[in-house]
Structure formats: C-alpha cells, structure tokens
Amino acid sequence: MPDGSYALVGDVGGTNVRFALRSQRGTLSRVRLLAAADYRGLGDAAEAYLSRIGLADRPKRAALAVASPITGDRVAMTNRAWSFSIAELKRRLGLSDLAVINDFVAVALAVPNLKPRDMLKIGRGRAAADMPVAVLGPGTGLGVSLLVPDGRRWLPVATEGGHVTVPAADAADEAIIAPLRERFGHVSAERVLSGPGLVNLYLALAATQGKRPDDLDPEDITDRALAGRDPLAAAALERFCAMLGTVAGDLALSTGARGGVYVAGGIVPRFGRYLSRSSFRARFEAKGRFRPYMRAIPTWIVTTELPALDGLNRLLDQTA
C-alpha cells in the first residue's frame, strides 16, 4: 500500500501521546507511545513519530484527539503546557485534512463498536434502547462525554464535565474535600478523580487522620492498595472508587444516560476487578427516591487498550 494512503491518528493526553497509522481499510498499525514531557509541543511529537516510522510519503489526512476543550483554531491543553493552532499544525505536517476533537469525544465514538471482550460490567442494569450513553474516565485529568442517538447514528457531545464541583455524599467526603478547598479554592471532580486526584485523596486522608504520608505517585498508591500493604493507600483507592460512583451517578441523572455509563481512561482499567468489589456501584445507585431508576442503568469499564484511536478510526470512516 502506498504510504500516502495512510492517515495519521493520535490520542494526545497530558502525560502520553499515542500515534498510529490508519490504512484505507480501517486497520491501525505502528502504534507508538511518546512521553509528552520529552517534547516542546504537539508538532514536535508528531514530527518525531513520523520520522521514527520512516514513511517515504507522509500521510495527507490526520485526526487527533486532544485532552482539551476544542473551541476554535487555538487549542490550549488543560494538563500540559502545550498550545497550538490547528491551521498551523496542518501546514507544518503537510496535511490536506486535519480533524481535531476532544479526547473523550473520540472515546465515546468507540463505544458503539465495543465487543464484550472490550468491557467489564459492574453491577446490574440493562441498556435502554435509543437513549443517551455517558462516558467518563480518569487519567491525567477527568474526561466526560456523551453519545445521543439520532436515528441510526450516534451524535457525540463534547463536555468539560470533569470540572464540575465535586459533591460530598457523606461526612467522610466532606472531611476530605475541606483541606482540598483550602488548597485549591474550587474542588472539581478532576481534583479527586484523576492520577493527581488520587494523590490528592491520599494526602487529604493523611491530614484528616493525622498521619505522615509517603511521597507516592498514583501508581505507587494503587500498587500498595491492591497489595494490601498500606492502609492509607487502600483508603485512598476505596474513596476514589466511591467518589467516582457518585460522580458517574450524577452524570447519568443529569444526561438521562439510560443507555449506560462507560468508565474509560488510563487509571481504572488497571484495577477493574477491585472497582467491581468497591462501593462504586452502591454510590452510583444511592440517589434517594431515584434508586430504582439508577439500579436499571448499567455501568461498564472499558478495558480495550486504545479506545480513543478506535474512535478516531470511526471518525475517519464517517468523513471519508
């Protein structure tokens, strides 16, 4: 296949960037993960990927999913000090077509094509036909998006729902949020439901319990909690799951997502079985008089490795 028949796809997060080539047949190949910290900007990262794979002719089409609101030509990422012009990036890479969408819009686009092996169901419930589907996912930040049925297609809706004010469902939540409010002012859902958010929970719990925390990153906290060798880390991970359940439930209520709620992102698939045993589902359903309504809504963890790239693949199918 001539090199020029490929399209470039990329999932641009605050920590990592994943690039791949998409063939005319819709298959993805040459997937590479680049550390965002190694590059001054997205253009440099894309140039490095294209140089590394050594194509004779560069792709003329590209689709990128970026962890940022997309409101115009200028894109400024929320959790990475990268800013770029879509038009300038298109010229720099020699593209005839460049689509740039929110990263969780790309994840949402992948949902209708998920196979049973690509997801893990948590709790009960059955998807209602022709009803909205909600998607959220903790990673470097907290992505949130929506799919709305429109006849035989799904229309994706970009949101910045990760920045809603995090709710306190009980006194323990309130005790954790209080020191975070002193630190940040506004405590968004992303401040607790993300990689940095897990660290924030760990530190806040240490403060409320009068304990001296270790200097841990999100992976350390997760590993210690799953191994059962650190009660403070275990408490932080359990609180993470509980608060994720509350936020996911609020999302379902606010959007009417009776088609189901999907949890994706870079964090939760690492401990999906733990989440299934946690208070996530109980907190998801704990909506007072609307508990029966919530009980009927299914929740899944997206376990497939590259949902955003799969969503971009579908986007290119739709725009071919």
C-alpha positions in Angstrom: 0.0 0.0 0.0 1.5 3.4 -0.9 2.5 5.5 2.2 0.3 8.4 1.2 -2.8 6.2 1.5 -2.4 6.1 5.3 -3.9 8.6 7.7 -2.3 9.7 11.0 -4.3 9.3 14.2 -3.2 10.5 17.6 -4.5 10.4 21.2 -2.9 13.4 22.9 -3.1 13.3 26.7 -1.5 15.3 29.4 1.1 12.6 30.1 1.4 10.5 27.0 0.7 10.8 23.2 -0.2 7.7 21.2 0.1 7.8 17.5 -0.8 5.2 14.9 -1.3 4.9 11.1 -4.7 4.1 9.8 -5.0 2.2 6.5 -7.7 2.7 3.9 -9.2 -0.5 5.1 -9.6 1.0 8.6 -6.8 -1.0 10.4 -4.4 0.6 12.8 -0.7 -0.1 12.8 2.6 1.2 14.0 1.2 2.3 17.3 3.7 4.2 19.4 3.6 5.8 22.8 5.6 9.0 23.3 6.1 10.8 26.7 4.7 14.3 26.3 7.4 15.7 28.6 10.0 14.8 26.0 8.6 17.4 23.5 8.1 21.1 23.4 4.7 20.7 21.7 2.4 18.6 19.8 4.0 19.4 16.4 7.4 18.2 17.7 5.9 15.0 19.0 4.1 14.4 15.6 7.3 15.1 13.7 9.2 12.7 15.9 6.7 9.9 15.3 6.6 10.4 11.6 10.4 10.4 11.4 10.7 7.3 13.6 8.4 5.2 11.5 10.2 6.2 8.3 7.5 6.6 5.7 8.6 7.6 2.3 5.5 9.8 1.8 3.8 11.4 4.8 0.0 10.9 5.3 -2.2 13.7 3.9 -5.0 13.1 6.4 -5.0 13.2 10.2 -7.3 13.0 13.1 -6.2 14.0 16.6 -8.0 13.6 20.0 -6.7 16.2 22.4 -7.3 16.4 26.2 -8.6 19.9 25.9 -11.7 21.9 25.0 -11.8 22.5 21.3 -13.5 25.9 20.8 -11.6 27.3 17.8 -8.3 27.3 16.0 -6.2 27.8 19.1 -6.0 24.8 21.4 -4.5 25.1 24.9 -4.3 21.8 26.8 -5.6 21.7 30.3 -3.0 19.4 32.0 0.0 20.0 29.7 1.7 23.4 28.8 1.1 22.8 25.1 -0.8 25.2 22.9 -1.1 25.1 19.1 -3.0 26.4 16.1 -4.9 23.7 14.2 -4.2 25.6 10.9 -0.5 26.0 11.6 -0.2 22.3 12.6 -1.9 21.3 9.4 0.6 23.3 7.4 3.6 22.1 9.3 2.7 18.4 8.8 1.8 18.9 5.2 -1.8 17.7 5.6 -4.7 18.3 3.3 -7.3 17.4 6.0 -6.9 17.6 9.8 -9.7 16.9 12.3 -9.1 17.8 16.0 -11.6 16.7 18.6 -11.8 16.4 22.3 -10.2 13.1 23.5 -13.3 11.9 25.2 -15.4 12.5 22.2 -13.1 10.1 20.5 -13.6 7.6 23.3 -17.3 8.0 23.0 -17.2 7.3 19.3 -15.6 4.0 20.0 -18.3 2.8 22.4 -20.9 1.6 19.8 -18.3 -0.8 18.3 -17.1 -2.3 21.6 -17.2 -6.1 21.9 -17.9 -8.0 25.1 -14.2 -8.7 25.5 -13.6 -4.9 25.5 -15.5 -4.1 28.6 -16.3 -5.3 32.1 -19.8 -4.9 33.5 -20.1 -3.6 37.1 -23.4 -4.3 38.9 -26.8 -4.8 37.4 -28.9 -3.0 34.8 -29.7 -3.3 31.1 -29.2 -0.6 28.5 -32.4 1.1 27.4 -32.7 1.3 23.6 -32.3 4.7 21.9 -31.2 6.5 25.0 -28.1 8.6 25.6 -24.8 6.9 26.7 -22.4 8.7 29.0 -18.6 8.2 29.1 -16.2 9.4 31.7 -12.6 8.5 32.5 -9.9 9.4 35.0 -6.4 9.8 33.6 -4.1 12.8 33.9 -7.4 14.6 34.0 -11.1 13.6 34.1 -12.7 13.3 30.7 -16.5 13.3 30.2 -18.6 13.0 27.0 -22.0 11.9 25.8 -23.5 10.0 22.9 -27.0 10.9 21.8 -29.0 8.7 19.4 -30.1 10.2 16.2 -31.9 7.6 14.2 -29.3 5.1 13.0 -26.3 7.2 14.1 -24.8 8.4 17.4 -24.0 12.1 17.8 -21.1 12.8 20.2 -21.3 15.7 22.6 -18.2 17.2 24.0 -18.3 18.4 27.6 -16.0 19.6 30.3 -17.9 17.7 33.0 -14.7 16.8 34.7 -14.6 20.3 36.1 -18.0 20.3 37.9 -17.8 20.8 41.6 -17.2 17.5 43.3 -20.1 16.5 45.6 -19.8 15.3 49.2 -22.1 12.3 49.6 -21.2 11.7 53.3 -19.2 13.1 56.2 -16.1 11.3 55.1 -16.2 13.1 51.7 -16.7 16.4 53.4 -13.7 15.9 55.6 -11.5 15.1 52.6 -12.9 18.0 50.5 -12.3 20.6 53.2 -8.5 20.6 53.1 -8.6 20.4 49.3 -10.8 23.5 49.2 -8.3 25.4 51.3 -5.6 24.3 48.8 -7.4 24.8 45.5 -10.4 27.0 46.2 -12.7 25.2 43.8 -12.6 21.5 44.2 -13.6 20.0 40.8 -14.3 16.3 40.2 -10.9 16.2 38.4 -9.1 17.2 41.6 -10.0 13.8 43.1 -10.8 11.6 40.1 -7.6 11.6 38.1 -4.0 10.4 38.6 -3.1 13.6 40.5 -6.5 13.4 42.2 -5.7 10.0 43.7 -2.6 11.6 45.2 -4.7 14.5 46.5 -7.1 12.0 48.2 -4.1 10.2 49.7 -2.7 13.4 51.2 -6.1 14.7 52.4 -6.8 11.4 54.1 -3.4 11.5 55.8 -4.2 15.0 57.0 -7.6 14.0 58.4 -6.1 11.0 60.2 -3.0 12.9 61.5 -0.6 10.6 59.6 2.6 11.4 57.8 2.2 10.4 54.1 4.9 8.9 52.0 6.0 10.6 48.8 4.0 8.5 46.3 2.8 8.8 42.8 -0.6 7.4 41.6 0.9 4.1 40.5 2.6 3.6 43.9 -0.7 4.3 45.7 -2.6 1.9 43.5 0.0 -0.9 43.8 0.2 -0.6 47.6 -3.6 -0.6 47.9 -4.0 -3.6 45.7 -1.2 -5.5 47.5 -2.9 -4.7 50.9 0.2 -3.5 52.5 -0.7 0.2 53.1 -4.0 1.0 54.9 -3.7 4.7 53.9 -3.3 3.9 50.2 -6.1 1.4 50.4 -8.4 4.0 52.0 -7.5 6.5 49.2 -8.3 4.0 46.5 -11.6 3.0 48.1 -12.6 6.6 48.4 -11.6 7.2 44.8 -13.9 4.4 43.7 -16.7 5.7 45.9 -16.5 9.3 44.7 -16.3 8.0 41.1 -19.5 6.2 41.7 -21.2 9.4 43.0 -20.0 11.5 40.0 -20.9 8.8 37.5 -24.4 8.6 39.0 -24.8 12.3 38.9 -23.7 12.2 35.2 -26.3 9.6 34.4 -29.1 11.6 36.2 -28.1 14.9 34.5 -27.9 13.5 31.0 -30.6 10.8 31.1 -27.9 8.2 30.1 -30.2 5.2 30.4 -28.2 3.6 27.6 -25.4 3.1 30.2 -22.3 4.7 31.7 -18.9 3.7 30.5 -15.7 4.3 32.6 -12.6 4.6 30.5 -9.3 6.4 30.9 -5.8 5.5 31.9 -6.4 4.6 35.5 -9.5 2.5 36.2 -8.7 -0.4 33.8 -5.7 -1.2 36.0 -7.9 -2.1 38.9 -11.2 -3.0 37.3 -11.8 -6.1 39.4 -11.2 -4.0 42.5 -13.7 -1.4 41.4 -16.3 -4.1 40.9 -15.9 -5.1 44.6 -15.7 -1.5 45.8 -18.6 0.9 46.8 -18.6 2.3 43.3 -21.9 0.7 42.2 -23.6 1.3 45.6 -22.7 5.0 45.4 -23.8 5.1 41.8 -27.2 3.9 42.8 -27.5 5.9 46.0 -29.8 8.7 44.7 -32.6 8.5 47.2 -36.0 8.2 45.6 -34.3 7.6 42.3 -32.5 4.4 43.4 -34.8 2.2 41.3 -34.1 4.4 38.3 -30.4 4.2 38.9 -30.4 0.4 39.5 -31.7 -0.1 36.0 -28.8 1.8 34.4 -25.8 -0.5 33.5 -22.2 0.5 34.1 -19.1 -0.8 32.3 -15.4 -0.4 32.5 -13.8 0.0 29.0 -10.8 -2.4 29.1 -9.7 -2.2 25.5 -6.3 -0.5 25.3 -6.8 2.2 22.7 -10.4 3.4 22.6 -9.6 7.0 21.5 -7.7 5.7 18.5 -10.5 3.4 17.7 -12.9 6.4 17.9 -10.7 8.4 15.6 -10.8 5.5 13.2 -14.5 5.6 13.2 -14.5 9.4 12.7 -12.4 9.0 9.6 -14.8 6.4 8.3 -17.6 8.9 8.7 -15.7 11.7 6.9 -14.2 9.7 4.1 
